[in-house]
Amino acid sequence: MSDHHFKRAVILLCDHEKEGSVGFVLNKPMGLDIKDLVNDFPDFSAEVHFGGPVQTDSIHYVHTKGELLEGAMKIEEGLYWGGNYEQLKVLIRQGLLQQNDITFFVGYSGWGEGQLQEEIDLQTWILAENDRNFIFQAQDELLWKKILENLGDRYSVMAQMPIPIWN
């Protein structure tokens, strides 16, 4: 994809409805800690990722504690998006939520009605099954390569291609 926000990006698709889709880029760490962005955040160290170019003045989180956070949206079994922010801070203070339970994002990736399906049909995106290790462990630009290699065949060849110098 030529858009620099999505070049070699790995997206966790969290919501896909007729009206549109929402996801978060997993492999673009910002080099910031959540405490750098939120003044009243509990003593908790967690790297923040660039989630996408939409509403970059917002912070989102994907976590494993949906049964403990009111309003958390289930993505799949044991994986949730968002939820009550004040409850989140209480869980952290109580030690009920650890670094390997949550990932924070600035902004999100969004598609309007039919847009994502159209991009998939044009083969703009390569689809892969979710692996929680990709969400809750430190990730960088090598994640894209690792996922393609896991898909095998022609994708493993793509994973070896260097980024052109003119991009």
DAZI-V362690 format. One record per residue. N is the residue number from 1. RES is the residue in one small letter. PHI is phi in radians with two decimals (999 if undefined). BURIAL is # if it has 16 or more other ideal C-beta (glycine too) atoms within 10 Angstrom, else .. D_LAST is the distance of its C-alpha to the last C-alpha in Angstrom with 2 decimals. Layout:
n: <N/N>
res: <RES/RES>
phi: <PHI/PHI>
burial: <BURIAL/BURIAL>
d_last: <D_LAST/D_LAST>
This chain:
n: <1/2/3/4/5/6/7/8/9/10/11/12/13/14/15/16/17/18/19/20/21/22/23/24/25/26/27/28/29/30/31/32/33/34/35/36/37/38/39/40/41/42/43/44/45/46/47/48/49/50/51/52/53/54/55/56/57/58/59/60/61/62/63/64/65/66/67/68/69/70/71/72/73/74/75/76/77/78/79/80/81/82/83/84/85/86/87/88/89/90/91/92/93/94/95/96/97/98/99/100/101/102/103/104/105/106/107/108/109/110/111/112/113/114/115/116/117/118/119/120/121/122/123/124/125/126/127/128/129/130/131/132/133/134/135/136/137/138/139/140/141/142/143/144/145/146/147/148/149/150/151/152/153/154/155/156/157/158/159/160/161/162/163/164/165/166/167>
res: <m/s/d/h/h/f/k/r/a/v/i/l/l/c/d/h/e/k/e/g/s/v/g/f/v/l/n/k/p/m/g/l/d/i/k/d/l/v/n/d/f/p/d/f/s/a/e/v/h/f/g/g/p/v/q/t/d/s/i/h/y/v/h/t/k/g/e/l/l/e/g/a/m/k/i/e/e/g/l/y/w/g/g/n/y/e/q/l/k/v/l/i/r/q/g/l/l/q/q/n/d/i/t/f/f/v/g/y/s/g/w/g/e/g/q/l/q/e/e/i/d/l/q/t/w/i/l/a/e/n/d/r/n/f/i/f/q/a/q/d/e/l/l/w/k/k/i/l/e/n/l/g/d/r/y/s/v/m/a/q/m/p/i/p/i/w/n>
phi: <999/-1.43/-1.13/-1.06/-1.15/-2.03/-1.08/0.94/-1.54/-1.89/-1.91/-1.61/-1.40/-1.79/-2.56/-2.37/-2.15/-1.00/-1.30/2.76/-2.38/-2.36/-2.68/-2.34/-1.28/-1.56/-1.99/-2.26/-1.12/-1.68/1.29/-2.15/-1.73/-0.98/-1.19/-1.24/-1.80/-2.16/-1.08/-1.67/-1.34/-1.05/-1.20/-2.76/-1.82/-2.64/-1.20/-1.77/-1.91/-1.32/-1.45/2.69/-1.45/-1.66/0.83/-1.26/-1.73/-2.11/-2.02/-2.18/-2.56/-2.03/-2.66/-1.89/-1.91/-1.05/-1.24/-1.81/-2.05/-1.02/1.41/-1.21/-1.67/-1.28/-1.58/-2.76/-0.97/1.37/-2.34/-2.36/-2.16/1.23/2.17/-1.06/-1.13/-1.15/-1.12/-1.01/-1.13/-1.13/-1.03/-1.15/-1.06/-1.45/1.33/-1.51/-2.29/-1.90/-1.00/-1.43/-1.86/-2.63/-2.32/-1.81/-2.37/-1.74/1.29/-2.61/-1.83/-2.37/-2.32/-1.34/-0.91/1.34/-1.13/-1.13/-1.06/-1.08/-1.16/-1.16/-1.07/-1.44/1.06/-1.29/-2.02/-1.90/-1.63/-2.49/-1.21/-1.25/-2.32/-1.03/-1.05/-1.31/-1.60/-1.85/-1.95/-0.96/-2.23/-2.54/-1.10/-1.29/-1.08/-0.97/-1.11/-1.07/-1.15/-1.10/-1.08/-1.15/-1.31/1.26/0.78/-1.15/-1.22/-1.17/-1.19/-1.04/-1.11/-1.51/-1.22/-1.27/-1.31/-1.02/-1.20/-1.46/-1.63>
burial: <./././././#/./#/#/#/#/#/#/#/././././././#/#/#/#/#/#/#/#/#/././././#/././././././#/././#/./#/#/#/#/#/#/#/././././././#/#/#/#/#/#/#/#/./#/#/././#/././#/./././#/#/#/#/#/./././#/#/#/./#/#/././././#/./././#/#/#/#/#/#/#/#/#/#/#/././././#/./././././././././././././././././#/#/#/././#/./././#/#/#/./#/#/././././././././././#/./././././././.>
d_last: <10.58/8.03/9.94/8.66/12.35/12.52/9.52/11.81/14.51/18.16/20.42/24.17/25.75/28.86/30.37/30.14/32.79/33.51/32.64/29.14/27.27/26.25/24.25/22.61/19.39/20.89/18.23/16.96/19.81/20.23/22.33/25.28/28.60/30.35/33.07/30.66/30.17/33.66/36.68/39.39/37.67/39.89/39.46/36.68/33.48/30.51/26.80/25.13/21.93/19.65/21.17/19.15/18.81/22.41/25.23/23.50/26.97/28.36/28.75/29.19/30.37/30.71/33.75/36.59/39.50/39.75/43.48/43.94/41.84/43.22/40.80/38.27/36.66/36.85/33.65/35.46/38.41/38.12/34.78/34.78/32.78/34.25/37.94/40.34/38.68/42.05/43.00/39.72/40.65/44.16/42.92/40.85/43.86/46.10/43.82/43.52/39.73/37.82/34.20/33.78/35.00/32.39/28.74/27.88/25.02/24.15/23.53/23.09/21.25/23.40/23.92/26.75/29.44/28.21/24.51/23.55/25.77/24.24/20.70/22.32/24.14/20.98/19.73/16.83/18.31/19.95/23.25/24.89/28.10/28.20/29.01/30.36/29.31/25.71/26.86/29.26/27.98/25.36/21.97/18.48/15.25/17.62/19.32/16.86/17.49/21.19/21.65/20.18/22.36/25.29/24.87/25.47/25.41/22.22/20.41/21.16/19.54/16.29/16.58/16.53/13.32/10.85/7.25/5.72/5.51/3.83/0.00>
